[in-house]
Amino acid sequence: MIRNFKYLMILLLAVISFGAEAQYSQVLYHMNLPQNHLLNPALRPGNRVYIGLPAFSGVNINLNNNFINFSDVIIKGQTDSLITFLHPDYNADKFLAKIKDKNSIEPEITVPLFGLGFSAGKDLYIFLDINERVEGNVVLPGDIIKLGLKGNEQFAGSKIDLSSLRGDLKYYREIGLGFSKDIANRFRIGVKGKLLFGIASVSIDNRSLGLTVNDDYSHTIDADMMINFSAPLSVKMTADKKIDDFTFDDSRFDNRSGIVDFLTNTGNMGLGIDLGATYDISDKFIVSAAVTDIGFIKWKTDLTNLQAKSSFKFSGLNMENVLNGTMTFDSLANVMLDSLKNSFILSDTKNPFTTYLPYGITFGGSYNLTESFSVGLLSYSRIIGKQIRESLTLSANVNVGNALSASFAYTAANHRYDNLGVGLGLRAGFFQFYAVVDRIPVTWNKVITEGGDSFPVPVSWNMVNARLGFNLVFGNKIKKKDDKPMVLVE
């Protein structure tokens, strides 16, 4: 069990040690692809009509963290082989030095269900997007990670502030309808309104949380927090409203109608908006700006409110007991679960709660060196609660009509400054194929297995973004000397 748990820890940290800084690859911004309006609704593709098919138009999967990269989890040992952070020769203090005060993990998945865009007259472009989206944000205080890996000794007799602990995971459907239009000479705006339909969510409302490591290494927690669920959970209570057990209510999915009812739930509604603009300073120099994903969801169905507002004590067991072999992971998990169950009570009311979307702010500029070749600079900031993620992308872009679109980009983000990205779009008749790979690691190492085989791994990697798909596209915008605001120059 211990051996398997170690491998699970290695895999988990290796997976979260790379991610992407934004929901959509920034390489898309300066390419002649319909998807670039997801970053700025004022951007307009070079075709008159586009249709995006379910999933085929590009599933987007990101997993971002702000505190470790691949080389922190697996490093080169004394020989040519690599070792993990659980190896006796690994410098644990060096690993823990990477831990921040607030350590975030942010998974994101976007699956397109349908996309449509078309020109309506000379200046107007209308578009519709329907997406399934999963977004999460977990913030772990640095001290709780250090306590788990190093043990109680250095914290004995002190209180750890865990008020920054936060967690939010939501699955929802987004229906967005928008337009872009020239409203003045060289000035174009874009707006997309969104209806949001929440399907399932869990959210932690942490008002205050502190953990005291007692001299006997037991732990005392002072908590004032709420965990809110909107999901098919079945909760059993004791007479004093303590949690006896809770399980996922899979009976809701015994038949097709139950699954359809769950996935088409409209009881958790929200609203969102994207705003954008572009301005042609000259025939060659264009600037743009956008604010995307401003929105919220009000959760009203399948509600469960778990509240902890008290002080409780439990045995100070931690991960060190598992790693040194004095306790199995199952035993540790059972003890911790029992402690948590005794600390939370089930609220009498099913209180609705609200979650907010993380939003992005984009500033961009491009300069056309020739009719088909441009250079671009793009700044993107993503705001999640009180946290800000920033990235800066410099790109060289080629757009040859609707036939070829390519971009080569360098990005500084997520505490890394050696990230490359490439994008390629090709049109063949009604089909436009594209591939975008962002945050490509530059330096690589190799892992040597016990059998002597080897395979490459990136030395420093904490973010990646890849997207592959195709669109159905029809028609072309015709470039005219007296119609420059319609020409896509990004």
Summary of the structure (lengths in Angstrom):
residues: 490
radius of gyration: 25.3
end to end distance: 54.5
largest distance: 80.8
contacts: 1649
relative contact order: 0.18
helix: 17%
strand: 53%
